[in-house]
Amino acid sequence: MNPKRTNNIATGVIYGLVGIVVLILLFLIGYILWNGVPNISWHFLTSSAQAFSSGGGIRDQLFNSLYLLVLTLLISFPIALGSGIYLAEYAPDDWFTSLIRTTIEVLSSLPSVVVGLFGYLFLVIQLKLSFSILSGAIALTFFNLPLLTRSIEESLNSVSNLQKQAGMSLGLSDWRTITKIILPVGLPGILTGVILSAGRVFGEAAALIYTAGQSAPTVDYGNWNLFDPSSFLNPMRPAETLAVHIWKLNTESVTPDAHLISSASSAVLIIVILAFNLGARFIGNWLYKKMTATR
């Protein structure tokens, strides 16, 4: 066969496969938004959920999801950043480094139910943290660490050695070269890891059922005292997230309009994830241009 024709066929097949993936993604997102957006209202977003009567909202579940995301990133990102820098810049090529990478791969393959049961037995029962946002954040850290660590390591490894050598030639120390040259250049890849991990936090349900709990007690959104049990910022209170709420609505809810609430909640979940992705991309690009003097 003519090489040019073979190349055109292969290119067409690749474009066709990419198109199928895009169509599947658009179909899923479009189906969820088409069924859910008409049921979204300001009352739905700002009212509390109802156990038996119709007309409930998702105020507490939506805030719990966002709060859990922030707390999880605050715990996991510094650890992943330090681990990624070590593996990319300092780790020798020996058995210990191979063991670390193998451990990260094993950790990333653990089923969410297993992580949830571990969190329940160790965090909730053994450490007596009870069902709480903190327990859920620590459990989700086990999901985030492998993904974030690998993303940061690969981003730092993708930086050209010429840029590293330029920093060294200017008399910069290893640490200043990493913080002033390598990290800013690798920021887009690091941001991708953060976005992927955030999506997993928003959509996770199995692990949070056993750690954060399935209840959303009434909280005072005007109480900023972290140690007050009624405060919305108290990390030791149980917190039903939006993903867990959707699961409950479709499995054990007796609410008359459970289907409508589930559809609207799913649409809100998709919209929040998309908004977070776009916002993170915008802020990341702004930081990248500012730190690297790129126009």
N, C-alpha and C positions, 0 to 999 in steps of 0.2 A: 504494500500500500504506500502511496505517496506520503513522505514524512510530513509535509505541510498539511495534508488532509488528516493524518493521524493526530497532529497537534490541534487542529480545529475541532475534531471530535472529542478529544480529551478535555479541551477547554470548555466545550459545550456541556459535557457531562458534569464538570466541576461547577459551572454556573447553575446547571439544573439542580444539583444537590443542594447548593447554597440557597437557591430559590425555594426549594421544598422546606428547608429549615425555617426560612423567614416566613413562609406562608403558614406553617404550623404555629409559629410564635404569634403571628398576627391574628390567627383564628382563635387561639386560646385567650389572648388578651381582649380581643374584640368581643368574644362571646361573654366573658365575665363582665366587661364594662357595659355591654348592651343590656344584660339582664339586671345589673346592679345599680347603675347610675340613676335610672329613673326613680329608685326608691331612696336615694340619698337626699337628705334635707338638713337644714341647720338644726332642727329639733333632734334629728337622728344623731348628729355628731356631738351634741351638747347635753343630751339627757342620759340618765343611767339605764342600765339594762333591767328588764322586767322578767321575773321567773315564770309567772303564770298568765299575766295579761298582755295584750298586744300593745304596740306603740312604743316599745323600749328602744333605747339607743345604745351607743358604744363609747360614750365619753370616757369611762374609766378604763376600758380595755384598750382603747387607742392610746391613751396616755401611758398606760403600763407598758405597752410595746415600745414606745419611744424612750421611756425612762430605762427600760431594760437594755435597749440598744446602747444608750449612752454609757450606762454602767459597765456593760460588757466590754465595750471598746476601751474604756478607761483602765480596765484590768488587763485586757489581752494585748492591746497595741504596744505598750511599753515593753512587755516581755518579748513579743514577737520582733519588735524593732531591734532590741539588744541581741536576740538570737540570730536574726538575719545578718546583722553587721558582723557578728562573730564568725558565722559560717562562711560569709563571703570574703572577709578581709583578714581574719586572724587564724581560723581553724587550719591546722596542718592536715595533710592528706594521709591520715593513719586510721587505725581500726576504731579509735574513739569517735572520730568525726563520722565514720561510716555508721557506727552504732547510733549516733544522734539522728542522722538522716533516716535510718531504718525505723527508729522510734517515732519520728514525725510521720512517716508514711503509715505505720500501723495505727497511730492515733487518729489519722484522718480517715481511716477505713472503718472505725468503730460505728456500729449502728446507733442511732440516736436513742433507741429504747435502752440499750445497754448503758449508755452514758447517763440517762435519766435514772435508771435503777441504782447505778453507782452513786449518783448525787443524792438519791433518797436515803440509801443506807449509810453513806458516810457524812454528808452535809446535814441532812435533815435529822437523822436519828443519832448518829455518833457524835457529831459536833453540836447537836441541839440548836441548829440555826432555824429549825422549823420550816414550814412552807413559806418562802419569802422571796423577794426580788433578788436579794443577795445570793441565795442558794441557786436561783435560776441563772444569774449572771456568771457565777463561778462554773456551773455546769456548761453553759454555752461557751465559756472560755476554752474548754477542751475542743470544741468544734473550730473556734476561730484560730487558735494557735498554729495548727499545721498549715492552714491556708495562708494566713498572714505571713508566717515565717518563710514559707517557700516563695511567696510573691515578693517579699522584700529581698531575699537572697538573690533571686533571679534578676530583679531590677538592678541591684548593685553590681551583679556580675556582667550585666549588659552595658555598663558604662565603659567607654573606650579606655584602654590602658594609657593612651596618649594624654588624656585629661588627668589621670592619676599622676603620671610622670611629670606633667607640667606643674602640678601642685608641689610635688617633691622638689622640683628644680627651683622653685621660688622660696625654698627653705621652710615650707609648711610642715608641721608635724603630721604623723599619721592621722591623729584624731581630727585636726583641723582640715586636712585633706578630705576626710570622710564627711565631715559636717558641712563644709563650705563648698565642696565640689561634687563629690559622689552622690550624696543624698539629694541635693537639688535636681541633679540631672536624672536620677532614678525616681523622682517623685511621681510621674505619671503611672509607672508600674506599681508603686506602693499604693497609690490611690485606687487602682483597679482591685487590688487585694482587699482594701477596706470596703469597697462597694460590694464585692462578692460576699464578704463575710457579713455585711449588714443585711443583705438580702436573705441570708440563711437565718440570721437572728429573727428577722421579721416573720419568716415563714415556719419557724420551728414550733412544733407542738408537743411531740412525744416526750422529749426531755423535760419540758417545762411542766407537764402534767404532774411529774413526780417531784419537782423541786420548787417551782413557783406557786403551784397549787391551781385549783380550778374555781376559786372564789374571788370576788371583787368587792370587798367590804367598802362601805361608804367612807369617804375620806373628805377632809376639809381642804379645799384648794386655796384657802387663804392662810393656812397654817404652814409657815416655813421652818418650823422646828423639826430638825431631822430625827430627834429622839422622842417625839410625841407620837404615840401609836395612831392617832387620827390624822397625822400630817400626810399629805400626798407625796412628800419626799422621803418618808421613812422607808429605808431599804429592808427593814425586817418585817414588813407586813406581807401577807399573801397577795398575789396579783395575777389575775387571769388576763392573759394577753389576747390580742385579736385573733391570732391563729387558733388558740385553744378555745376561744369563744365560738368560732366557726365550727370547730370539731364538735363541741357540745350541742350546738344548734342542730347539727345533722345526725346526731346519734341518740341523744337522750332528752332533748328539749320537749316541753309540753306547751310551749307558747304558741298561740293560734297562728301567728304570722312568722313562724320560725324560718320558713323558706325565703320570705322576702328579706328578713333581717340577715340571713346567711348570704344571700346574693349581694345585698348592699355592703355588707362587711367585707366580702371578698373584693368587691370593686374598690372600696376604700384602701384595702391592703395593697392592691396593685398600684393605685394612684400614689400612695405614700412612698412605695418603693421607687417608682419612676421619678417622683419629685426629689427624693433623696439622691438618686443617681445623678440627675441633672444638676442639682445643687452642688453635690460633691465635685462633679466634673468642672463646673464653673469656678468654684473656689480653688480647686487644684490647678487649673490652667492659669488663673490669676497669680497664685503663689509661684508657679513654675516660671512665669514670665518675670515676676518681680525678683526672684532669687537668682535667675540665670541671665537677667538683662536681655531677654529675648523679646522682640517686638511681634 
